[in-house]
Structure formats: C-alpha cells, structure tokens
Amino acid sequence: MVSDDANDGAKVAREISKVAFPYYDLDDSIEIARAMHAAGGVPLDRDQLGAALNLSPSGGNFAVKVSAARMFGLIDNVGGRFQLTELGFEILDPARERSAKAQAFLKVELYRKVYDSFKGRQLPPRPVGLEQAFVQFGVASKQRDKARHTFDRSARTAGFFPTSAEDRLVQPVIIGGGSGDDSVRRDESNVAPVQNPVVVSAPVAVLHPFIQGLLETLPEAKTEWATGDRAKWLQAAAQIFDLIYTGGGGPILVEVKGQP
C-alpha cells in the first residue's frame, strides 16, 4: 500500500481528507495486536515494536500501520511506548473477538459515519456511488478508491455484511453478551436515528494518513527520548515527505553529531 501511495503521492499532496480512515484494514491491525501479544503483551518501545512486526521503525510503512491499529482502538502510545488496549486484548480472545471486531470497526470515524447514515438502508452501488458518498463525508477524491477497498475488507472482517451482496451494513448479533457488547450498544444509544443519508462536512481537515501516523508515534512531552530514536523518527519523516510532496531539492540526511 505504501508503494501504491508512492505512485500518486504527489497528486494527492494538496488534497487533504477531512475524515479519518485507515490505509490498512482491520485484519492488518489485528495482526499487529497479535504480534504485540506474542511479544509478551507488555508495552514496547519503537524499536521493539518494529522488531515484533518485522518492520523498520524508521520507515513510513511502520507509521501508517501503527496509525491504522490506533484508529481501530487496538493499541495506544503511552509515554512513548506502544501497548495493547483493552479492546486489543479482547479482539484476540475467541470468546470476545466477534464483539470486539464490531466495536473496532465503529471506532473509525469514516466507518461510523457510513453506518449511521445508511443504517437500515442499502449502501450506494459500488464503485462510483459508494466512493462518491465517501467524498461527501470528507474523503479526498484521489483517496476514495483506497478508502473503499479498506472499508469493504474491514466490514467483512467485522461481520457487518450479512449477505454475499454486501449491499448494506448490519451490526452483528452477539450471543452471550459481555462488556464489549455493552460498549457497542452504548455507542448506538447515543446516536439519533438517521432518516436519510446525510452529507457531512467536517470543519477541520485531517492530515494525510502518512503524516498522521508519523505524529502518532511521537512520545509524550517531557518523557525520555534517546537521541538515536529521535534521529530514526526524523529519518522516517524525511522518507514520508519524499512520498507525498513535490519540489524537493534532493535527499534529506539525518545524522547524530559525533557519530558516523
């Protein structure tokens, strides 16, 4: 997915989505949670998480994958260390995973807007109709196909497509109940029924997913952050800037003074 964005990154650089959505789907984010659990289920620093995921912690791919897992509510960054959330643990528990997947799907801003707007109704036809709805919700037009593909895969994983037609979103029926199920019901009780599909215009632009993912890996202020780790973060930033911006005068070099 990073290579795809590299091909058209310059084209979308000036068009920013106004609604948050992941570039990786729910299955990809569950794999991140699973890798963290296999690594002990304890908080991990950037290098440790990169090793668990077999990704370079200074690469843009790392930042975007971590950003997606955070959008789904499976991991968080506390004091510069990444840790599984309660939902992240639940989604790995066979007894609770179905409920947890439904909750994770609805945590994504774009997916929640689609669910609320078309609840009890057919989704617009694919690809043009659904992608146009995404644009109305705030997805940049150049990113609408990526948003649709990731949405479809995530909805499938979360069990929101009750039929093979996949033409409507229906919240999965959870048998047995649990804290996760209650959370989903509480979320819905706070949303007024939508009689007709609505066009949402968010007042604040959402950063490009690569930039957003990069910023979300920053440690909290006034916490310890080694110089070498700072350099790796800046190297990742330089790579991402090369992907999404034009007009660069050459590669950006980042090095720690006094080191080769």
N, C-alpha and C positions, 0 to 999 in steps of 0.2 A: 504493500500500500504506500510505503514511503517512496518507492521507485515511481509509482504512478503519479504521485504528487509532484515529484521532481520534474516530470514531463510538462505539467501545466501549472506549476507553482507560480511562474512569472505572470501567467494570465489572471490568476485569482488574487494576486497580491494586493490589488487595490479594491477588491470586493470582499467585505467582511460580513460573515454571518451574524445575525442578531439574535440567534437562539443557539443554545449549547447542544451539541450532539457528538458522539464519539466517532473516530475514524476506524476503530476496531470494534467488533461485535461482542455480544455477551459471552459467547463461548471463549473467545480470546481472553476476556477478563477473568473468567472462571479459571482458566489455565494459570493465570498469574497468581490467583488466590491459592490454587493447588500447589504451585511451586513454592510459595511462601510457607504454606503449611508443611510441606515436605522438608523445608529448611529449618523446621522447629516450631513454626507458628509464633516466633518471637519477633520483636522489632528488628529491622535490618537497615543498615546504612546504605548509601547509594551503591557502593562497590559490592556489598554483599547481595543486594537485590539484583544487580546486574549479573553477578555470578549465578544466582539461582535461576535467572531467566535465560542465561546463556546469551546475553546481550551486552554490548559495550555501554557502560553507564554514561559515557560522554557522547553517545550517538543520539540523533533525532528520533530514531525508532523507539529507543528506550523511553524518551519523554512522552511520545504520543501514546504508547501502550499503557504507561502508568496513568496518564491523563484519563484514558478510557475507563480503566478499572476504578478510578476515583469517581468518575461521573456515575457509574453504576452503584457506587456506595460500598464497594467491596474492600477497599484499602484506604488508608489515610496517611498523612505525613504529620507526625507529631515530634516537634523538636529536632527536625532534620532526619528522622528515622521513619521508615515506612512500616506500617503494621496493619494486620487484618482487622477489619471492623467486626462487630457482632454479626452483621449480615454476611460478611465474608466467611466467617466460621459456619454460619447456618447453611450457606449455599453448598458447602462441602459435606453436609450431613444428609445422608439418604432419607432420613425421616423428616427433614425440613426443607430439602432443596427445592421442591416444587413451589412452596410458598415464597421462599427466598428469591427464586428467579423472577416471580411475578413482581415482587417489591423492587428488585434491582431494575427491571425494565421500566417501571413507572418513575424511577428516580431521575431518568434522563429527561431534561426539560422538553426537548422536541417530542419525544415519545408520549409524554404526559399530555401535551397539547393535542396531539393527534387522537389519543384515546378519549380525552374529554370532549373533543369537538365532534367525533364520529361515533360516540357510544350509541349502540343500538342501530347504527346505520351502516350501509355499505361504504367502504373506502372508495375514493375516486379510482378509476381504472388506471392500471399501470401501462407504460411508464409515465406517459405525459401528465395524466390527471393527478396522480399522487405526487409527482415531482413538483407540479405547479402549486399544489397545496402546501408542500414544504417551503417553497419560495415565499408564499403568502405568510407562513408562520415565521419567516425570518432567515431561512437558509439562503446563502449566496447562490445565485443561479448556476455558477460554474461548479458548485459542490453538490448540487441536488442529486446527481446520479449516485455519488458515493454515499450520501445520506440515505437514499432509498435502499440501496443494497444492504447497508449495515442495519437499517431498520428492519427489513424483512428477515434477515438472519436472526436478529435478536428477538423479534416477536415469535419466531418459530421456536427458538430455544426456550423462551419463557412460557410457551404454551398458549399464546394469545390468538392463534389461528385454529378455530375449532373444526374447520373443514379444509379439504385439499384445495378449495377455491381460493383460500386466503384473501377473501374479499371483505372481511370485517374483523375487528378486534373484539374478543370476548375474554373477560377475565377468567382464568382457570378456576374450576371448582376444587376447593381444597377440602379434603375429608380428614377429620381427626382434630383439626384446629390446633393452634399453638400461638406463641407470641408473634411469630412472623405474620400469621394470617390476620391477627387483630390489627397489626400495623397497616396492612393493605386496606382493611375495612375502614379504619380511622381516616386514612387518606381520602377515601372516596366520600365519606360522610361530610367532609369539609368542602366538597366541590358541588356547586349548584348544578342541577341538571341543565344540559345544553340542548335547546330545542332545535337549533340549526347550526350547521358548521359556521365557525366564525373566522374572520381574518384577524390575526394577531400582529400588531406592530409593536415590537419591543423597543423601548426608548433608548436603551443602552446597547451598543454594539458589543458582540462577543469577539474576543481576539481569535485570530487564526488558530486552529487546533494545535499546530506545532508550537506556536508561541505560548498558548495557554498551558500546554503540557510542560513546557520548559519552566514556566514560572511556578507551576505547582510542585516542582521538585526542589524549589528553594527552601532551605531551612528557615525556621522562625528567627526573628530578630533576636539578638543578644544571646544566641546559642553558639557553642563551639563549632567552628567550621574550618577544617585544615586547609592550608594554602594550596596543597596539591588538589584537593577536592574542588576548591574554587576554580582552579585552572581548568579542570575537566569540565566544569559547568560552562565556563566561558568558551571552551572548545566546541561543546555541543551547540551553544548559541551561534557561534560562527558558522557551523555547518547548516543550521536551520536557516540563517539569514541568506546563505547562498542558494538555498532551495526556493525560497518564497519571494526574494526581492531581486530586482534587476539593477543594472548600473554599477555593479561592483568594480573596483579598480584592481582586483587581484585578491589572492587568498589572505585571510587574517591569521596571523601567527600569535599564539598564546604560549608564553613560557614563564616559568618561575625564575626570577632573578637569582643568579648564583648557581643555577642548575643547568646542565647541558640541554 
